[in-house]
Amino acid sequence: MSPFAANLSNRDMNDIAVYFASIKRLSQHVTQPVNLVLGPELAKNTIARNVIDMN
């Protein structure tokens, strides 16, 4: 999508944002309590594995 998006003006991007913001959701997402607890630890471990060791 980058080549397409590169040619968009600021007005085009704002119009697209307004369009997507106006769409009604079909359902409301609810995060499960177990994911609230595990999420920060999973994120920490994922980020740590993706860091490049420069030594």
Residue pairs with C-beta under 8 A, 6 or more apart in sequence:
5 13
8 16
